Amino acid sequence: MKEKRCDKIRRRHVLIKALGIMSLALLMVNTVNAESFVYVTNADRDNVSVIDTATNKVIAKVQVGSNPLGIVATPDGKKVYVANFGSLDFPGNTVSVIDTATNTVTDTVTVGFFPYYGVTVSPDGRNIYVPNMGSGNVSVIDTATNKVTATVDVGYHPVGVAVSPDGKKVYVSNLDSGTVSVIDAATYTVIDTLNIVAPFWIDVAPNGKKVYVANCLNDTVSVIDTVTNKVTTMVVNDGIYPCGVIKVNPKGTEVYFSGIREGINETRWNKTAVYIVDTATNKVTGKVKVGSLFTEMVVSPDGAKVYTTGGKTVSIIDTATNNVTATVDVGDESFGIAFANFTASNITDQSTKTTSAKKMPAEFNLMIPIIMIVFYIQKRST
């Protein structure tokens, strides 16, 4: 009797251990499957490159509209919205909607003329804000229906858009008006207009207290207090013209912006770099040289990496060392860039034409050998 009881206890312990192994394995599968991808607009080819951040390889090319520039992914990573700028002869007025599960365009939304880089998404993922440079307004797209639900008149040549973390305010930089429009997201009305010389890209700090604006005609970055809407100026010096993109890291401790030394003379476009500002001191603390014709960048959600576009490549910066650790060749001129987090099992790699039969989930495939091991051990213990 004693031996039988010991055998039962031993078998129970074996089963508990096996179940623990199964649970750990399933957790590992789910962790591995949670992957991220970077989407890059290639304006000269009218397509979007999809980069797997695990391998830094282009896995897909998605055809969109004419001269795509701005791009943004929804927070859940299921959709990517691409602003098709068009050309002077054929002005663009559409936004392509990409389903990231299949990497195909599933919808096209008509907006204002010349939709620009600054297309962005509300924190809850419900609205896409599109600055229409040629129309002087912002289109609001409902992501559930892919319909324009509002059009807000702002200044002349709106180029950048940023949304407060609570989604209640939208900030729009109007390049030629020299203003930033503050929109109430509940009523879609402009509630304030702030004077800033040649504002270009714009971003909001994670805590929502400050808005950073890159100024195109001098060596300054404007800082807006979101409570008072008071504007202060951060002088970056060193002959740097922050005429380009500006991003705040997820912790709010650093601001990254593109700098063009000695102004925007055409011959100096290839001498661009990413400059790093400490938000506690508002001082430039570092500089990272990236690819030529640096146009856009995105910070990974964990803040560990910064991805920049320029020429036919995407440069990847390690924010711990402020060094470029990898360069991805996208094959075409790269412009806008967006970061999408979603489940790898939902991805269709369009770099291949093959399709496969319906398979059981990866978790089930992993469970089969574990179950067999459990029964084998149990059999040996009897």
C-alpha positions in Angstrom: 0.0 0.0 0.0 2.8 2.4 0.9 4.6 1.7 -2.4 1.4 2.3 -4.4 0.8 5.6 -2.6 4.4 6.6 -3.3 3.9 5.7 -7.0 0.7 7.8 -7.2 2.4 10.8 -5.6 5.4 10.4 -7.9 3.1 10.3 -11.0 1.2 13.3 -9.7 4.5 15.2 -9.4 5.5 14.2 -12.9 2.3 15.4 -14.3 2.5 18.8 -12.5 6.0 19.3 -13.8 5.0 18.4 -17.3 2.1 20.8 -17.2 4.5 23.5 -15.9 6.7 22.8 -18.9 3.8 23.0 -21.3 2.7 26.3 -19.8 6.2 27.7 -20.1 6.5 26.5 -23.6 3.2 28.1 -24.6 4.2 31.4 -23.0 7.5 31.3 -25.0 5.5 30.7 -28.2 3.2 33.7 -27.5 6.3 35.8 -26.7 8.0 34.9 -29.9 4.9 35.5 -32.0 4.6 39.1 -30.6 6.7 40.8 -33.3 7.1 44.2 -34.8 7.5 45.5 -38.3 8.5 48.8 -39.8 6.6 50.2 -42.8 8.4 52.6 -45.1 7.0 54.7 -48.0 8.9 54.6 -51.2 7.6 57.7 -53.1 9.3 57.1 -56.4 7.9 53.6 -56.7 4.4 54.3 -55.3 4.8 51.5 -52.7 5.5 50.7 -49.1 8.4 48.4 -47.9 7.7 46.2 -44.9 10.7 45.4 -42.7 10.9 42.6 -40.2 12.6 44.2 -37.2 13.8 40.7 -36.0 15.9 40.2 -39.1 16.1 43.7 -40.5 15.0 42.3 -43.9 12.4 43.6 -46.3 9.7 40.9 -46.4 7.0 42.7 -48.6 6.3 45.5 -51.0 2.8 47.0 -51.0 1.6 49.1 -53.9 -0.3 52.2 -52.8 -1.2 55.5 -54.4 0.9 58.1 -56.2 4.0 59.5 -54.4 3.3 58.2 -50.8 4.9 60.2 -48.1 3.2 60.2 -44.7 2.4 56.9 -42.9 1.1 55.7 -39.6 0.1 52.5 -37.9 -2.8 52.0 -35.6 -1.9 51.1 -32.0 -3.0 47.5 -32.4 -0.9 47.2 -35.5 -3.8 45.9 -37.6 -3.9 48.8 -40.1 -1.4 51.2 -41.7 -2.6 54.4 -43.3 -0.5 55.9 -46.1 -0.9 59.5 -47.4 -0.5 59.7 -51.2 0.9 63.2 -51.9 0.7 62.9 -55.7 2.5 65.5 -57.9 2.1 69.1 -59.1 0.5 67.9 -62.3 -1.7 65.3 -60.6 -2.3 66.4 -57.0 -2.9 63.5 -54.6 -6.0 63.4 -52.4 -6.1 59.8 -51.1 -5.0 57.7 -48.1 -4.4 54.0 -48.7 -5.4 51.6 -45.9 -3.1 48.5 -45.6 -4.3 45.4 -43.8 -1.1 44.2 -42.0 -2.4 40.6 -41.7 -2.1 40.3 -45.5 -0.1 43.3 -46.4 -2.6 44.4 -49.0 -4.5 47.6 -49.6 -8.1 47.1 -48.4 -9.5 50.6 -48.8 -8.8 54.0 -50.2 -10.0 57.2 -48.5 -10.5 60.5 -50.3 -9.1 63.5 -48.3 -7.9 67.0 -49.2 -5.2 67.9 -51.7 -1.5 67.0 -51.1 -1.8 65.0 -47.9 1.6 65.3 -46.2 4.1 63.5 -43.9 2.4 64.4 -40.6 -0.4 61.9 -40.8 -0.9 60.5 -37.2 -3.3 58.5 -35.1 -5.2 59.2 -31.9 -3.9 57.2 -28.8 -7.1 55.1 -28.7 -6.7 54.2 -32.4 -10.1 55.5 -33.4 -9.1 58.5 -35.6 -6.5 59.2 -38.2 -5.5 62.9 -38.7 -4.3 63.9 -42.1 -2.7 67.3 -42.8 -3.7 68.3 -46.3 -0.9 70.7 -47.4 -2.7 71.9 -50.5 -6.1 72.4 -48.9 -5.1 74.1 -45.7 -7.1 71.7 -43.6 -7.0 68.4 -41.6 -9.1 65.4 -42.5 -10.3 63.1 -39.7 -10.7 59.5 -40.6 -12.7 57.0 -38.5 -10.6 53.8 -38.4 -13.7 51.7 -37.9 -15.4 52.8 -41.1 -12.5 54.4 -43.0 -14.7 57.4 -43.6 -13.8 61.1 -43.2 -16.0 62.3 -40.3 -14.6 65.8 -40.1 -12.5 68.4 -42.0 -10.9 71.1 -39.9 -9.6 74.3 -41.5 -6.3 75.4 -40.1 -3.4 77.5 -41.5 -1.6 77.7 -44.8 0.4 74.5 -45.7 -0.3 72.3 -42.7 2.5 69.7 -42.5 2.7 68.2 -39.0 0.1 66.8 -36.6 0.5 65.6 -33.0 -2.2 64.4 -30.6 -2.1 64.8 -26.8 -1.9 61.5 -24.8 -5.5 61.8 -23.6 -6.6 62.4 -27.2 -8.4 65.6 -26.3 -6.2 68.1 -28.3 -4.7 68.0 -31.7 -1.7 70.2 -32.6 -1.1 71.2 -36.3 2.0 73.0 -37.6 1.2 75.3 -40.5 4.5 76.0 -42.3 3.7 79.0 -44.4 1.3 80.6 -41.9 4.0 80.5 -39.2 1.4 79.1 -36.7 0.4 76.1 -34.7 -3.3 75.4 -34.6 -4.8 73.8 -31.5 -7.9 71.7 -32.2 -10.4 70.5 -29.7 -10.8 66.8 -30.6 -14.3 66.6 -29.2 -15.8 69.4 -31.4 -13.2 69.5 -34.2 -12.8 73.2 -33.9 -9.7 75.4 -33.6 -9.5 76.7 -30.0 -6.2 78.5 -30.2 -3.6 79.6 -32.7 0.1 80.0 -31.7 2.7 82.1 -33.6 5.8 80.1 -34.3 8.3 80.9 -37.2 8.3 78.3 -39.9 7.1 75.3 -37.8 7.6 71.9 -39.4 7.4 68.6 -37.6 5.7 68.4 -34.2 5.5 66.0 -31.4 3.9 65.7 -27.9 5.7 64.6 -24.7 4.4 61.3 -23.3 3.1 63.1 -20.2 1.2 65.6 -22.4 2.8 68.6 -20.7 4.9 69.9 -23.6 4.7 70.0 -27.4 8.0 70.2 -29.3 8.1 72.0 -32.7 11.0 71.9 -35.2 11.6 75.3 -36.7 12.7 75.4 -40.3 14.3 78.9 -40.7 16.5 79.1 -37.6 18.4 77.1 -35.1 15.6 76.7 -32.6 13.0 74.3 -31.4 9.8 75.7 -29.9 8.4 74.3 -26.8 4.7 74.7 -26.0 3.3 74.5 -22.5 0.0 72.6 -23.1 -1.6 74.1 -20.0 -1.0 77.7 -20.8 -0.2 77.4 -24.5 2.8 79.6 -23.8 5.7 79.2 -26.3 9.3 79.1 -25.2 12.3 78.7 -27.5 15.1 76.1 -27.2 18.2 77.3 -29.0 20.1 74.4 -30.4 23.0 76.5 -31.8 26.0 75.0 -33.7 24.5 76.2 -37.0 21.8 73.5 -36.9 18.5 74.1 -38.7 16.0 71.6 -37.3 14.1 71.6 -40.6 12.6 68.2 -40.4 11.2 65.5 -38.2 11.1 65.7 -34.4 10.3 62.9 -32.0 10.1 62.4 -28.2 11.2 59.1 -26.7 8.6 57.0 -24.7 10.1 58.1 -21.4 10.0 61.8 -22.3 13.7 62.2 -21.4 15.0 62.8 -24.8 14.0 64.6 -28.0 15.4 63.5 -31.4 15.3 65.8 -34.4 16.9 66.0 -37.8 19.4 68.8 -38.3 20.7 70.4 -41.5 23.9 72.3 -40.9 24.1 75.9 -42.2 20.5 76.0 -43.4 18.6 74.3 -46.1 21.0 74.9 -49.0 20.4 72.1 -51.5 24.1 71.1 -51.5 24.0 70.4 -47.8 21.1 68.0 -47.7 23.5 65.0 -47.6 25.0 66.2 -44.4 22.1 65.4 -42.1 22.1 63.8 -38.7 20.0 63.0 -35.7 20.5 65.4 -32.8 19.6 64.4 -29.3 18.2 66.8 -26.7 18.0 66.2 -22.9 14.5 67.4 -22.0 15.6 68.2 -18.4 18.2 70.8 -19.6 17.0 71.5 -23.2 20.6 71.0 -24.3 21.9 69.0 -27.3 23.7 66.1 -25.8 24.6 64.0 -28.9 24.6 63.6 -32.6 24.3 60.5 -34.8 25.2 60.6 -38.5 22.7 58.7 -40.6 22.0 58.1 -44.3 21.9 60.9 -46.9 18.7 62.8 -47.5 17.4 61.9 -44.0 13.7 62.6 -44.1 11.8 60.8 -41.4 12.2 58.7 -38.2 10.3 56.7 -35.7 11.1 55.6 -32.2 10.4 52.0 -31.2 7.7 51.7 -28.5 10.3 50.5 -25.9 12.6 53.4 -26.8 15.5 51.1 -27.6 15.8 52.0 -31.2 15.3 54.9 -33.6 14.6 54.1 -37.3 15.5 56.8 -39.9 14.8 57.0 -43.6 17.2 58.5 -46.1 18.1 57.6 -49.7 17.4 54.0 -50.4 18.1 52.8 -46.8 16.8 52.8 -43.3 19.3 53.4 -40.5 18.8 51.8 -37.1 20.1 53.6 -34.1 20.7 52.0 -30.7 19.6 54.6 -28.2 21.8 53.1 -25.4 25.0 53.9 -27.4 23.7 56.4 -29.9 25.3 54.4 -32.7 24.0 53.1 -36.0 23.9 49.4 -35.5 22.3 48.3 -38.8 21.3 49.7 -42.2 18.5 48.1 -44.2 18.4 48.5 -48.0 14.8 49.0 -49.1 15.8 49.3 -52.8 13.9 52.5 -53.4 14.0 56.1 -52.1 12.7 55.9 -48.5 10.5 58.7 -47.0 7.9 58.2 -44.4 8.2 55.5 -41.7 5.9 53.8 -39.1 6.2 51.2 -36.5 3.6 48.4 -36.1 3.4 45.8 -33.3 1.3 42.8 -34.0 1.2 39.0 -33.9 3.5 37.3 -36.3 1.0 34.4 -36.9 -1.3 37.0 -38.5 1.4 38.1 -41.1 1.4 37.1 -44.7 4.9 37.4 -46.2 4.3 38.9 -49.6 7.9 38.4 -50.7 6.7 34.9 -51.8 3.7 34.0 -53.9 3.1 30.6 -52.3 0.0 29.9 -50.1 -0.2 27.0 -47.6 -3.1 24.9 -46.5 -4.8 25.7 -43.2 -2.5 24.7 -40.3 -3.1 24.1 -36.6 -1.8 26.9 -34.3 1.8 26.7 -33.4 0.8 26.2 -29.7 -1.0 23.0 -30.7 2.0 21.7 -32.6 4.2 22.3 -29.6 1.8 20.5 -27.2 1.8 17.2 -29.1 5.4 16.1 -28.3 5.0 17.4 -24.7 1.9 15.3 -24.2 3.7 12.3 -25.6 6.6 12.8 -23.2 4.1 13.1 -20.3 2.4 9.8 -21.2 5.8 8.1 -21.7 7.0 9.3 -18.2 3.8 8.2 -16.6 4.0 4.8 -18.2 7.5 4.3 -17.0 6.5 5.3 -13.5 3.7 2.7 -13.3 
